[in-house]
Amino acid sequence: MTENVTLGLFLAICALLALSVIFSFVALIKGPNKLERMAATGQLGIIAVGFFLSFSFMHRAAYHVEPALVLMVTSLIGPMTIAKYMLERQRRIDERKHV
C-alpha cells in the first residue's frame, strides 16, 4: 500500500515537472529578450534538480542529493552572472547614447 502511494506521488511530481519543462522551453524559445531566455535556462536547471530529488525520494537513495545540490548552485549562479553582465553591458551602451 505504501509503495503504491509513493509511486503515485512520484508519477504526479514527474508529470508536473514535465509540464514545467514544456513551459520553460516555450519561454526559452519565445522569450521576448535575452534576459527572459536566461531566466528560462535557470528554471530548467532547477527543474532538473526536482527530477533528481524526486528520483532520490522514490528510490530512498541519498546519493542523488549531492548532484542535485551541485546542479542547483551552478544553475543559479550561471544565469545570474550572465544576466548581470548583460545588464551592465546594456547600461554602458545606454550611457554612450546619452553622451
C-alpha positions in Angstrom: 0.0 0.0 0.0 2.8 2.5 0.9 4.7 1.7 -2.3 1.6 2.4 -4.4 1.2 5.8 -2.7 4.9 6.5 -3.2 4.7 5.5 -6.9 1.6 7.7 -7.4 3.3 10.6 -5.7 6.5 10.1 -7.8 4.4 10.0 -11.0 2.5 13.1 -10.1 5.7 15.0 -9.3 7.2 13.9 -12.6 4.1 14.9 -14.6 4.2 18.4 -13.0 7.9 18.7 -13.6 7.5 17.6 -17.3 4.8 20.2 -17.7 7.0 22.9 -16.3 9.8 21.7 -18.6 7.5 22.3 -21.6 6.6 25.8 -20.3 10.3 26.6 -19.7 11.2 25.5 -23.3 8.4 27.7 -24.6 9.8 30.6 -22.6 13.3 29.8 -23.8 12.3 29.8 -27.5 9.7 32.6 -27.5 11.3 34.8 -24.8 10.9 38.5 -25.7 14.5 39.3 -24.8 17.8 37.6 -23.8 17.2 38.1 -20.1 13.9 36.2 -20.2 15.7 33.4 -22.0 18.4 33.3 -19.4 15.7 33.1 -16.7 14.2 30.1 -18.5 17.6 28.5 -18.7 18.0 28.8 -14.9 14.5 27.5 -14.4 15.3 24.4 -16.5 18.3 23.7 -14.1 16.0 24.0 -11.1 13.5 21.6 -12.7 16.4 19.1 -13.3 17.1 19.4 -9.5 13.5 18.5 -8.9 13.9 15.4 -11.0 17.0 14.4 -9.1 15.3 14.8 -5.8 12.1 13.1 -6.7 14.1 10.2 -8.1 16.1 10.1 -4.8 12.8 10.1 -2.9 11.4 7.3 -4.9 14.4 5.0 -4.5 15.2 6.1 -1.0 18.8 6.8 -2.1 20.6 9.7 -0.5 23.5 9.6 -3.0 21.3 11.5 -5.6 21.1 14.5 -3.3 24.7 15.8 -3.8 24.5 16.0 -7.6 21.2 17.8 -7.2 22.8 20.4 -4.8 25.7 21.0 -7.2 23.4 21.4 -10.1 21.2 23.8 -8.1 24.1 26.0 -7.3 25.5 26.0 -10.8 22.1 26.6 -12.4 21.5 29.6 -10.2 24.9 31.2 -10.4 25.5 30.8 -14.1 22.4 32.5 -15.5 22.6 35.2 -12.8 26.2 36.0 -13.7 25.4 36.2 -17.4 22.3 38.3 -16.7 24.3 40.7 -14.6 26.9 41.0 -17.4 24.2 41.6 -20.0 22.6 44.4 -17.8 25.9 46.1 -17.2 26.7 46.0 -20.9 23.3 47.5 -21.8 23.8 50.2 -19.2 27.2 51.1 -20.8 25.6 51.2 -24.3 22.8 53.5 -23.0 25.3 55.8 -21.4 27.2 56.2 -24.7 24.0 57.1 -26.4 23.3 59.9 -24.0 26.7 61.4 -24.1 
